[in-house]
Amino acid sequence: MMSTIRAIVVDPAVQGLLKVDEVEAPHPASSEALVRVYAISLNLGEVRTTIRANAGWRPGWDLSGVVEQSAADGSGPPVGARVFGMVHSGSWAELVAVPTNFLLEIPENVTFAQAATLPVAGLTALFALERGGVLLHRKVLVTGASGGVGHFACQLAKQAGAIVTALVRREERAACLQEIGVHKVVVGEDVVAAQSFGPYDVIVDTLGGKSLNIVSTFLVKGGSCINVGAATEPEMTLQARLESVPDGVIVLDGIPSEGVSKDLGRLAQMVAEGLLHPQIDLEAPWTEIAEVTKSLLNRRIAGKAVLSVF
């Protein structure tokens, strides 16, 4: 086993704050598999965290790759299996120790890049909609619908039989949502533009801040508004979101600690069957991390950015 590996770390001295550097190789716990990483996908939350992080911090949640060493306790996929999953931090590396309850095999006809998009964005969309209850023939609004979470939420809501309205800021973002068959795409910087197509039974809000306060008034009596982020409020912490939400709004505050393998399996199977289509707007080598994170922060990427690790 190598004593060091390459990983992306925070370095305030370099442009873009991130660089590929040598770090200590991971030492897996008995319930963790060592995964040789092939692809990573970026999420706005982790990228924003790098701006405030100390030197040496290692970002990264999502990953896909191949099991190099299976878990010592016998759980999880075997050596050589194509897998995808997530960790709390540090997935942007050549080799990562992943808890087996956050790891799953990739179906044959799903690519490493597709699989890497699913953990954080896909699970967030899935769990948000589940909080909304039965969706069959109910009106659902998704704000920030061209982002990673939003794009998945639109597809999953439509699969569940909902009447889906997607809200995007710019006209050029509408086409990708029309392609997946949402019922209405509303374009506008102001969320009020979506009001006339309500009232809504369920709202999945990725914007937070003032937008959340406004869209929460678009609900039917007894409806559910689930906030999953604060895209319009970059400095808003989870605690601030919890303290500032209107009555009746649910804040989705993370991924279950007991594991998500079964839910990852549901998402991956939908991709394999052509029912869920990850929107990968940009693919690049991981050495371009600084440029890609800048594009994500400036909201120039629709859907997901995926980087190849080599």
N, C-alpha and C positions, 0 to 999 in steps of 0.2 A: 504494500500500500504506500502510495506517495505521501511524503510528509507535508507537502504544500500543493495547493491547487490555485487556479486562477478564478477570480471572482470580481464582480463590480462592487466598488467601495466608494464611500463619500470622501472627497478630498476638496476642502474649501479653496485650496490653492490652484486648482485647475479650472479652466473654463467649462461651465456646465456642471461643476461640482462632483462629477462622477468619472471614474476611470476603472479600467481593468487592472488588477494588481494581484500579487501573490499573497495568499492567506493560508492559514493552517488548514489541513485537510480535515473533513468532518469525522467525528467518532460517534457512530450511531448507537443509540440505546437499543435494548433487546427487541423493542417493538417498532423499530425503525428500519427501513430498507435504504440502502445506498443507491441513489439514482444518478446515472450518467446523463446529464441534461443536454437535450437537443434543441429545445425551444422554450422561450419564456414569453409571456404576454404582460403588457404594462397596464396598470390601473392608475387612475388619477390620484387616488388617495395616497398610495405609496410614493408616487413621484413628488407630490406636494410635501410629504414628510421629509424627503431628502434635503429640501431647502433649509429645514430647521435642525437637521441631524448633526451630531458630532462627527468629527473626522474618524474614519475607520468603520463607521456603521455600514452594515450590508443590507440593502433593500431587497425586496422581491417576495412575492406571494405565489404566483402561478408558475407551473413548470410542466414539461413533458420530456420523456426520455426513455432510457432502458435501465432495468434493474441490474446493477453490477454486483450487489451483494444483498441477498434476501435477509429478512429480519430473523434474528437469532431465536425468537420465540415461536417461529413457524408460521406466523401470521403474514398475510399479504401475498403479493405476486411472487413468482419464482425468478431466479436469475435468468436474464435474457428477455423477460417480458417487456413489451412496449407499454408504458404507463404514463399517467398524468395525475396531477394532484396539486397540493398547496402546503405551504409552511407559513409560520407567523412572520418570518423575515429570512432573507438570505438565499432566496431561490435563484438569484441572478449569479450563478456559479457553474463551474464545470461538473461538480459532484456535490450532491445534497443528500443529507439524511432526512428522510420523510417518514413521519408516523404512518403506519399502514392503514389506520382508520381514516386517513386523508389521501389515500392513494388507490388507484384503480387501473385495471388493464384497459388499453385503448382497443376498441373494436377494429377489425381488420381494415375496413374501408374508410377509416377516419385518419387524417394525417396528424403528425406531431403538432403542426401549427394550429389546426382546428382544435385539437384537444387542449392545447395550452390556453385557449381563450375562455374555457368553460368554468374553471373553479370559482373565482371571485365574482366575475360579472354574471355568469350563468346562474350560480347558486343564489346570488343576491336577488336577481329577477324572480327566480323560482320561489324563494321563501317569501318575498314581498307579495306575490300574487296569492300564495297559499293563505296569507293572513287576510286576504280579501274574501275568502270563502268561495262558494260555488259561483262560477263565472258564466255559465251557459246563458246566452242571450241577455247578458247584462252589459251596461255601458261602462267601458274602461277608458280612462285617459292616462297616457304616459307622457310626462314632461321630459325634455332632454332626450327625445326618442331616438336620436341618431348616435348617441353615445353607446358605450359597451353594454351597460346594464339596460338602458332604454331599448336598444334594438332587440335584445333577447326578450325583454318583457313584452314587447309588442307581439313577437312571434308566439310566445307561450300563452299569452292571453287569447290570441286568435285560435290556437290549437284547442284551448279549453272552451271555445264556442262564444267568446265575448264579442261585442261590437266595439272595435278598437279605434280610438282617436289618438293620433300621434302628434305631439307638438314639437316643432323644431325651430331654430332661430333663423336659418338661412334657406333660401329657395333651393340651392344646390344639394341640400341634405334630404330633400323630399323624395327624390327618385328611389333611393335605396329602400324606403319604407313602402312606397307604392309597389315596388317589385315583390315584396313579401305579402301584399294583399291586405294591408290595414284598411279599414273602412273609410277613414278620413285623415288626411294630413293637413295640419294647420301650421302655417308659416308666420312667425312673428317674434320680435324681441319681447313683446309684452304678452304674458300668459293670458290676459283677458281675451285674447283672440280665440281661445278655445271654449269660452263660456257658452257661446250660442249653440254648441253641439251637445251640451249637457241637458239636464243635470246628470251626473255620473254616479254609478253605484260604487265604483272602485277607482281610486287615483293612485298611480305609482309615480311619486315625485322624486326626481333626482337633483333638483335645483336648490331646494332649501331657501332660507332667508325670506325676503319679502314675497317672493313667488309662491312659497309654500302657504303663507298666510292668505294669499289671494285664491289659489286653486282650492284650498280647503272649503271655501264657500260655494264651490260648484257641485257639492255632493247632494244626493238625495238624502232625506231624513233617514238616519241609521246607516248611511254609507260609510265606507272606509277609505281614508287617505293614508297611504304608507310612504313615509319619507325614508329614502335610502342613501341620501348624500346631501352635499351642499356645494354643488358645482358653481353656483353664482356667489358663494361666500367663502373664498379660499381659506380664510383664517378661522372659520368657525369650527370649533372642536365638537366632538360627540356630546360632551357635557353641555355645551352651549346649545346644541340642537335640542337636547332633551329638555332643557329649561325654557326654551323659547317657543315650542310648538303650540299651536292652537288646541283647544279642547277637541277631543275626538280623533286627533291625528296619532298614528302609530309610528314610532321611530324604530326602524330595523337597525339593531346595534351590533351586528357582527355575525360570525359563523358559529354554529353550535360546537362546543368544546368536545362533545362526545364522538365527533367524527361525522363525515359526510360521504363516505364511499357509496352508499346506496343511492344517494341523490345525484352524485357524479355519474353513476351508472345510468340513471334515467336520462340525463342530459346527453350523454355520449350515445346512447341507443337511438335517441331522436335524431342526432346528427347522422348516424349510420343509416337510418331509414329515410333520410331526406326530409324530415319533418322540421328540423331546426338547422338554420344556416348561419354559422358564425360569420360576421362581417369583418374581414381583415382588410383594413384600408392601407396598411403599410407593412412590408416585410423587409428586414435589413439585418446585417450582421451585428452582433452585440457590441462590437467595437464602435458603433455609431450611437451608443447609448445617450451621449450628451445632446446630440442633435435631435434625436427622436423624443427625448423627454421634453425638450424645449417646444417641439411641435405639439406635443400633448398638452402642455401647460397653456399654450396659446390657442388651444381648441381648434387646431388645424386638422385633427384626425377624427374621422367619423368611424364609429365602431372601435375596432381593436388594432393595436400595433403589436406585431410579433417579431421577436429577434431570435436569430439562429445563434447557438452557442458552439463555437469551434475554435 
